[in-house]
């Protein structure tokens, strides 16, 4: 069974995992703005090591979450966020994977 596209009106929250690198996080800002414009009614959550610094004044972000410093902690956080997103039907977008395709 293949999943089809999610209708925009059905998306109430989106959790975005941003890249670990500062420059890649800066380059992701236009994508976040486009996502915000495409989903104006959705609550946008962002996770990444530079989220609080780079996205501090970026409008339209409901929550800014920093990952733990240790790799095991980051993996555990990603697992918890992914599971929570699945339980609540929150789309999980990974800009890190998307941006890395263009490098």
C-alpha positions as CSV (number, residue, x, y, z in Angstrom):
1,X,0.0,0.0,0.0
2,X,1.4,3.4,-1.0
3,X,0.7,6.5,0.9
4,X,-0.5,9.4,-1.1
5,X,0.1,13.1,-0.6
6,X,-1.2,14.7,2.6
7,X,-3.8,17.4,1.9
8,X,-2.5,20.8,3.2
9,X,-5.7,21.3,5.3
10,X,-5.0,18.1,7.1
11,X,-1.6,19.2,8.4
12,X,-1.9,20.9,11.8
13,X,1.7,20.5,12.9
14,X,5.0,19.8,11.1
15,X,8.2,18.8,12.8
16,X,11.3,19.8,10.9
17,X,14.7,18.4,11.7
18,X,17.3,20.9,10.5
19,X,20.9,20.1,9.6
20,X,23.7,19.9,12.1
21,X,26.0,22.3,10.3
22,X,25.6,26.1,10.7
23,X,25.8,26.9,7.0
24,X,23.3,24.3,6.0
25,X,20.9,25.6,8.7
26,X,21.2,29.1,7.2
27,X,20.6,27.7,3.7
28,X,17.5,25.9,5.1
29,X,15.8,29.2,6.1
30,X,14.2,29.8,2.7
31,X,12.8,26.3,2.7
32,X,11.3,26.9,6.2
33,X,9.8,30.1,4.9
34,X,8.3,28.3,1.9
35,X,6.9,25.6,4.2
36,X,5.5,28.3,6.5
37,X,3.8,29.9,3.4
38,X,2.5,26.6,2.2
39,X,1.1,25.7,5.6
40,X,0.0,29.0,7.2
41,X,-2.4,27.3,9.7
42,X,0.1,24.6,10.7
43,X,2.1,24.7,13.9
44,X,5.8,24.5,12.8
45,X,8.3,22.9,15.2
46,X,12.1,22.9,14.4
47,X,14.8,20.7,15.8
48,X,18.5,21.3,15.3
49,X,21.7,22.4,17.0
50,X,21.5,25.9,15.5
51,X,17.7,26.4,15.7
52,X,17.7,28.7,18.7
53,X,20.6,30.9,17.4
54,X,19.7,31.1,13.7
55,X,15.9,31.0,13.9
56,X,15.5,33.1,17.0
57,X,13.8,36.0,15.2
58,X,12.2,33.9,12.4
59,X,8.4,34.3,12.6
60,X,6.0,31.5,12.4
61,X,7.9,28.9,14.3
62,X,5.9,27.5,17.3
63,X,8.8,25.6,19.0
64,X,12.6,25.6,18.7
65,X,14.2,22.5,20.1
66,X,17.9,21.9,20.5
67,X,19.2,18.3,20.3
68,X,21.4,16.8,23.2
69,X,25.1,17.1,22.8
70,X,26.0,13.4,22.9
71,X,25.3,11.2,19.9
72,X,23.3,8.7,21.9
73,X,21.1,11.5,23.3
74,X,20.5,12.8,19.8
75,X,19.5,9.4,18.5
76,X,17.2,8.9,21.4
77,X,15.6,12.3,20.9
78,X,15.1,11.6,17.2
79,X,13.5,8.3,18.0
80,X,11.2,9.9,20.6
81,X,10.2,12.8,18.3
82,X,9.6,10.4,15.4
83,X,7.5,8.1,17.5
84,X,5.5,11.1,19.0
85,X,5.0,12.5,15.5
86,X,3.7,9.1,14.2
87,X,1.3,8.8,17.2
88,X,-0.1,12.3,16.6
89,X,0.0,12.1,12.8
90,X,2.6,14.9,12.6
91,X,4.5,14.9,9.3
92,X,8.3,14.5,9.9
93,X,10.3,16.5,7.4
94,X,14.1,16.2,7.4
95,X,15.7,19.2,5.7
96,X,19.1,17.7,6.4
97,X,18.4,14.9,4.0
98,X,16.8,17.1,1.5
99,X,19.6,19.7,1.5
100,X,22.4,17.1,1.4
101,X,21.1,15.9,-2.0
102,X,22.1,19.3,-3.5
103,X,25.7,19.3,-2.3
